Amino acid sequence: MSVDTYLKGKDTSEYLRVEHDDVEVLVSPVMARWSEQVSLGTKGTLFGRRLDVEVEHEHGPACRH
């Protein structure tokens, strides 16, 4: 999975938007099409917080991994 935080000039109208509190994650149309569920969460420690995005899908003929 790749992460892109620079969205200036990009068309994100087709992206699935997943929100958690004040954080919004955009999921690409290809990933959203093959996904059954997208979960967004945070894990906190004494030294900071981490964002976790989990995508679940069924393996099938179109799956390439």
N, C-alpha and C positions, 0 to 999 in steps of 0.2 A: 504494500500500500504506500502511496506517496501523499505527502502533505504539501499544500501550496497556500501560503498565507498572503500572497500578493495578488489581489483581485482587481486592481485598477485596469479598466479597459476590457475586462473579461465578461462575456455574456453568461451569466449564471441563472438565467430564467428557467432552464430545463433541469436544474439541480434540485434534488430533494433536500429540504431544509429540516434539520433535526435540532431542536432547542432544548437546553437545560439551564435553568436560571438565566443568567445573562450571557451564556455562550451559545453561539449558533454554528453548527457544522453543516457544510454543503457536501452532499454525496453525489458523485457523478452519475449521469443517467445510466451508463453501462453497469456500474456497481449496483445501483438501485434496481435495475431490471432483473438482475440475477440474485438479488438478496431476498430472503424471506423476512428478515428482521434486522434493524439497525438499532443498536443500543448505545446510549451516550451516558457516561458517568464520570465522576471525579473520585480520586483517591487522595486523601490528605495525609500529610505527615507533619511532624514538628517543623520541618524545614521548607515546606511548600506544598503545592497541590499539583496533581498530574491529571491530565485529561485522558480518558480511555474511550475509544470507539470500537465497538465489536459488531462485526457483520456476520450474520449466519446465512448459509445457503445450502441447498441440496446439490450434491454432486450428480452430474448428468452428462449427456453427450456434448453439450456446449461448454462444459467446464474445462478449462485449459490448464489445470494444475493437478 
